[in-house]
Amino acid sequence: MSSEKKAKAKTEQVKGKAKEAVGRAVGNERLTAEGRVDQAKGDARQAKEKAKDVFKH
């Protein structure tokens, strides 16, 4: 997995966790949901890059 893409996936995951936490703290369900979506995007990006690495070798 390239370092740049790995970092981007991790950034999306962290940003999503932060959004979700803030959303829960202020009682904003929309922000909480957006946080979960960002986390899922990061997870999907990370899985895609790992799969690419598996098929490279």
Secondary structure, 3 states (H helix, E strand, C coil): CCHHHHHHHHHHHHHHHHHHHHHHHHCCHHHHHHHHHHHHHHHHHHHHHHHHHHHHC
